[in-house]
């Protein structure tokens, strides 16, 4: 029963939900473009503003945007694309990525500070800092970037680049491992002095890693630019070792810049010899070119079910291209316009986790009204007549603060929430989720209380 409740609490949106595209020209501010995840691929451009250097993760029905150079975390509600919270993590830290542990803790890696930050899940205030200094190279910085979570552990890219020598990789790179339960670094090699991470075959792990359901992680390493010394390697989180490359830069013909793998085949973005980049498809030892560009245009690729999505930053018409993932056939006749050039795609079901369940049938819940609530708001759920629907309000730590059952009348179950918990005490201002659960499925909405 406990496991069932936890599963229901982390449901993702349906596969056809709109997805977020972060856009930027790297000279001013960035933007958010929302794109419909099926034909005719309608897009809403600049629905919100973000930093000119930002990445995003999906969690609890919200997008968490890491504004890197601005050193803050921005929370965006996709129901109306409004910013519901924006909190600094400290000037000059250059946060890189954000991860969410099963116990409710929130973690942020930093590039220009030797810290792993633990944030309060409600306020996003920094509550603890864990040193990464022992993982640094001679310049004093470890260059910790993307985070992947598998169960209760964080796996963080430790690039180890020489800032005094054109940011080239040094002796080795690794995945450093942090246990979110004990809140300690995991020493992979107890026989060596200090705390050791998972040693990678390649150096300069540059791409966003991809976790797999079997507990392995794919890591893309670029090595030295201009040298065919990287590739995509397979890391086993059970043995805490790298199993070597599944495909190398020598196989691909140039520097690896990004990848998306579908467990049997995949796609990469590589540099090319005309100061541009290419998108290639690989399957086993077979590699073929899908697109080529004379500019540095392709920035991010992601596989979403049967589709492949590509950020194309071409000056003449930047946007997102959509392909059939299996064949590589393009489904869009031209890039879906995004305003500023697209930099990253964040999918609703994305989040760097491996325990999100498969799709479950869902109820339909309309947006709460009013929202923000002060403190009352109403919810309406479409369900078969006579269906008993359990309504739960959860805080951002995943704790149930209010629970009540209603019955659908005429295919609508309505519930008014008065801002009180189950004990009749007023709950504080903040972000909450309402989850509807019945034998007909589930639904969830995020709302804010402002007193």
Secondary structure as the mmCIF struct_conf table of DSSP 4:
data_model
#
loop_
_struct_conf.conf_type_id
_struct_conf.id
_struct_conf.beg_label_comp_id
_struct_conf.beg_label_asym_id
_struct_conf.beg_label_seq_id
_struct_conf.end_label_comp_id
_struct_conf.end_label_asym_id
_struct_conf.end_label_seq_id
HELX_RH_AL_P HELX_RH_AL_P1 UNK A 2 UNK A 9
TURN_TY1_P TURN_TY1_P1 UNK A 10 UNK A 10
HELX_LH_PP_P HELX_LH_PP_P1 UNK A 11 UNK A 14
TURN_TY1_P TURN_TY1_P2 UNK A 15 UNK A 16
BEND BEND1 UNK A 17 UNK A 17
STRN STRN1 UNK A 19 UNK A 24
BEND BEND2 UNK A 26 UNK A 28
STRN STRN2 UNK A 30 UNK A 35
BEND BEND3 UNK A 37 UNK A 38
TURN_TY1_P TURN_TY1_P3 UNK A 39 UNK A 40
STRN STRN3 UNK A 43 UNK A 50
BEND BEND4 UNK A 52 UNK A 53
STRN STRN4 UNK A 54 UNK A 59
TURN_TY1_P TURN_TY1_P4 UNK A 60 UNK A 61
STRN STRN5 UNK A 62 UNK A 67
TURN_TY1_P TURN_TY1_P5 UNK A 68 UNK A 71
STRN STRN6 UNK A 72 UNK A 77
TURN_TY1_P TURN_TY1_P6 UNK A 78 UNK A 81
STRN STRN7 UNK A 82 UNK A 88
TURN_TY1_P TURN_TY1_P7 UNK A 91 UNK A 92
STRN STRN8 UNK A 95 UNK A 100
TURN_TY1_P TURN_TY1_P8 UNK A 102 UNK A 103
BEND BEND5 UNK A 104 UNK A 104
STRN STRN9 UNK A 106 UNK A 110
BEND BEND6 UNK A 111 UNK A 114
STRN STRN10 UNK A 115 UNK A 119
TURN_TY1_P TURN_TY1_P9 UNK A 121 UNK A 123
STRN STRN11 UNK A 126 UNK A 131
HELX_RH_3T_P HELX_RH_3T_P1 UNK A 133 UNK A 135
TURN_TY1_P TURN_TY1_P10 UNK A 138 UNK A 139
BEND BEND7 UNK A 140 UNK A 140
STRN STRN12 UNK A 144 UNK A 150
TURN_TY1_P TURN_TY1_P11 UNK A 151 UNK A 152
STRN STRN13 UNK A 153 UNK A 158
STRN STRN14 UNK A 161 UNK A 162
TURN_TY1_P TURN_TY1_P12 UNK A 163 UNK A 167
STRN STRN15 UNK A 168 UNK A 169
BEND BEND8 UNK A 171 UNK A 171
STRN STRN16 UNK A 174 UNK A 179
TURN_TY1_P TURN_TY1_P13 UNK A 180 UNK A 183
STRN STRN17 UNK A 184 UNK A 185
BEND BEND9 UNK A 188 UNK A 188
TURN_TY1_P TURN_TY1_P14 UNK A 190 UNK A 191
BEND BEND10 UNK A 192 UNK A 194
STRN STRN18 UNK A 198 UNK A 199
BEND BEND11 UNK A 201 UNK A 203
STRN STRN19 UNK A 205 UNK A 205
BEND BEND12 UNK A 207 UNK A 207
HELX_LH_PP_P HELX_LH_PP_P2 UNK A 208 UNK A 209
STRN STRN20 UNK A 210 UNK A 211
TURN_TY1_P TURN_TY1_P15 UNK A 213 UNK A 214
BEND BEND13 UNK A 215 UNK A 215
STRN STRN21 UNK A 216 UNK A 221
BEND BEND14 UNK A 224 UNK A 224
TURN_TY1_P TURN_TY1_P16 UNK A 225 UNK A 226
BEND BEND15 UNK A 227 UNK A 227
STRN STRN22 UNK A 231 UNK A 236
TURN_TY1_P TURN_TY1_P17 UNK A 237 UNK A 240
STRN STRN23 UNK A 241 UNK A 248
HELX_RH_AL_P HELX_RH_AL_P2 UNK A 249 UNK A 252
TURN_TY1_P TURN_TY1_P18 UNK A 253 UNK A 253
BEND BEND16 UNK A 254 UNK A 254
STRN STRN24 UNK A 256 UNK A 261
BEND BEND17 UNK A 263 UNK A 264
STRN STRN25 UNK A 266 UNK A 271
TURN_TY1_P TURN_TY1_P19 UNK A 273 UNK A 274
BEND BEND18 UNK A 275 UNK A 276
STRN STRN26 UNK A 277 UNK A 283
TURN_TY1_P TURN_TY1_P20 UNK A 284 UNK A 285
STRN STRN27 UNK A 286 UNK A 292
BEND BEND19 UNK A 294 UNK A 296
STRN STRN28 UNK A 298 UNK A 304
TURN_TY1_P TURN_TY1_P21 UNK A 305 UNK A 306
STRN STRN29 UNK A 307 UNK A 312
TURN_TY1_P TURN_TY1_P22 UNK A 315 UNK A 316
BEND BEND20 UNK A 317 UNK A 317
STRN STRN30 UNK A 319 UNK A 324
TURN_TY1_P TURN_TY1_P23 UNK A 325 UNK A 327
STRN STRN31 UNK A 330 UNK A 330
BEND BEND21 UNK A 333 UNK A 334
HELX_LH_PP_P HELX_LH_PP_P3 UNK A 335 UNK A 335
STRN STRN32 UNK A 336 UNK A 337
BEND BEND22 UNK A 339 UNK A 340
HELX_LH_PP_P HELX_LH_PP_P4 UNK A 341 UNK A 341
STRN STRN33 UNK A 342 UNK A 346
TURN_TY1_P TURN_TY1_P24 UNK A 348 UNK A 349
BEND BEND23 UNK A 351 UNK A 352
BEND BEND24 UNK A 354 UNK A 354
HELX_LH_PP_P HELX_LH_PP_P5 UNK A 356 UNK A 359
STRN STRN34 UNK A 362 UNK A 362
STRN STRN35 UNK A 364 UNK A 365
HELX_LH_PP_P HELX_LH_PP_P6 UNK A 366 UNK A 368
STRN STRN36 UNK A 369 UNK A 369
BEND BEND25 UNK A 370 UNK A 372
STRN STRN37 UNK A 373 UNK A 373
BEND BEND26 UNK A 374 UNK A 375
STRN STRN38 UNK A 377 UNK A 382
TURN_TY1_P TURN_TY1_P25 UNK A 385 UNK A 386
STRN STRN39 UNK A 388 UNK A 394
TURN_TY1_P TURN_TY1_P26 UNK A 396 UNK A 397
BEND BEND27 UNK A 398 UNK A 398
STRN STRN40 UNK A 400 UNK A 407
STRN STRN41 UNK A 409 UNK A 409
TURN_TY1_P TURN_TY1_P27 UNK A 410 UNK A 411
STRN STRN42 UNK A 412 UNK A 417
BEND BEND28 UNK A 419 UNK A 419
STRN STRN43 UNK A 420 UNK A 420
TURN_TY1_P TURN_TY1_P28 UNK A 422 UNK A 423
BEND BEND29 UNK A 424 UNK A 424
HELX_LH_PP_P HELX_LH_PP_P7 UNK A 425 UNK A 425
STRN STRN44 UNK A 426 UNK A 426
HELX_LH_PP_P HELX_LH_PP_P8 UNK A 427 UNK A 428
BEND BEND30 UNK A 429 UNK A 429
STRN STRN45 UNK A 430 UNK A 438
TURN_TY1_P TURN_TY1_P29 UNK A 439 UNK A 440
STRN STRN46 UNK A 441 UNK A 449
#
